[in-house]
């Protein structure tokens, strides 16, 4: 025979204070996120990307010499199809020039890439710059 329990059920109709606090905290987070996105959407100014490039590393590879770079975008605008041009320079003469295109560089962020040269960049000046972009 089955024993019948006369004890009160563990779930009650009145929510616990922890449930109220969790609900209030979650609602505050959702409201804050909506407000932040609204401020970002309304407050965003039309400005051009502010791109800067720096060399990270140079090393020999089987296909030539790889120069890795990092490109930063300090503006509040994303740049798409970013054309990066690299040159190996000896004095005033350009020994070799190569280009690559990055799909995009997000606003206030960084992206990285690499250029592959046939000539050894050791002893030569390496100039890398972003030379063009498209608005996404």
C-alpha positions in Angstrom: 0.0 0.0 0.0 1.1 3.5 -0.8 1.7 6.0 2.0 0.0 9.3 1.6 2.0 12.4 2.6 0.2 15.1 4.5 3.2 17.4 4.4 2.9 20.7 2.7 4.2 21.0 -0.9 7.6 22.6 -1.3 6.4 25.1 -3.9 4.2 27.9 -2.5 2.2 30.6 -4.2 4.4 33.4 -2.8 7.7 33.9 -4.6 10.8 34.0 -2.6 12.7 37.3 -2.2 15.6 35.8 -4.3 13.2 35.3 -7.2 12.1 39.0 -7.0 15.7 40.2 -6.8 16.7 38.0 -9.8 13.8 39.3 -11.8 14.5 43.0 -11.0 18.2 42.6 -11.8 17.4 40.9 -15.2 14.8 43.6 -16.0 17.4 46.3 -15.2 20.0 44.6 -17.4 17.5 44.4 -20.3 16.5 48.1 -19.9 20.1 49.2 -19.7 21.0 47.3 -22.8 18.1 48.7 -24.8 19.0 52.2 -23.6 22.7 51.7 -24.5 21.8 50.5 -28.0 19.5 53.5 -28.5 22.2 56.0 -27.4 24.7 54.3 -29.8 22.2 54.4 -32.7 21.2 58.0 -32.1 24.6 59.4 -31.1 26.7 57.8 -33.8 28.1 60.5 -36.0 29.0 60.1 -39.6 32.7 60.1 -39.7 35.4 58.5 -41.8 37.5 55.5 -40.5 40.8 56.4 -38.8 43.2 53.7 -39.9 46.7 53.1 -38.7 49.0 50.3 -39.5 52.0 48.8 -37.6 54.3 45.9 -38.4 54.1 43.1 -35.9 56.6 40.5 -37.2 58.8 39.6 -40.1 59.8 36.1 -40.9 61.0 33.9 -43.8 58.5 31.5 -45.3 58.7 29.0 -48.1 57.0 31.4 -50.5 59.1 34.4 -49.6 59.2 36.7 -46.7 56.1 37.4 -44.6 55.5 40.7 -42.9 52.6 40.5 -40.5 50.8 43.7 -39.6 48.0 45.0 -37.4 45.6 47.7 -38.6 43.6 49.7 -36.1 40.5 51.8 -36.6 40.1 54.5 -33.9 36.9 56.0 -35.4 33.3 55.1 -34.8 32.9 54.0 -38.4 33.7 50.6 -40.0 35.9 50.3 -43.0 35.2 47.6 -45.7 37.5 46.4 -48.4 40.5 48.0 -46.8 43.4 48.1 -49.3 46.8 47.8 -47.6 50.0 48.5 -49.5 53.4 47.4 -48.4 56.7 48.5 -49.9 60.3 47.5 -49.4 62.4 50.7 -49.7 66.1 51.1 -50.2 66.9 54.8 -49.9 64.4 56.5 -52.2 64.0 53.5 -54.5 61.1 51.1 -54.1 62.5 47.6 -54.3 59.2 45.7 -54.2 55.5 46.6 -53.6 52.7 44.3 -52.7 49.0 44.8 -51.7 46.3 42.9 -49.9 42.7 43.7 -49.1 41.1 43.1 -45.8 37.3 42.4 -45.8 36.7 44.9 -43.0 38.1 46.7 -40.0 35.4 47.2 -37.4 35.0 50.6 -35.6 37.2 51.1 -32.6 38.9 47.7 -33.2 41.9 46.0 -34.8 42.4 43.5 -37.6 45.6 41.8 -38.7 47.0 40.4 -41.9 50.2 39.7 -43.7 52.1 40.7 -46.9 54.4 38.3 -48.7 57.5 39.8 -50.3 59.9 38.0 -52.7 62.9 40.0 -51.4 64.3 39.8 -47.9 63.1 42.9 -45.9 66.2 42.7 -43.7 68.3 45.8 -44.2 65.4 47.5 -46.1 62.8 49.9 -44.8 59.3 48.4 -44.7 56.5 50.9 -45.4 52.9 49.6 -44.8 49.9 51.8 -45.1 46.1 51.6 -45.7 45.6 53.3 -49.0 41.8 52.9 -49.5 38.5 51.5 -48.1 34.9 51.4 -49.0 31.9 52.3 -46.8 30.0 49.2 -45.8 
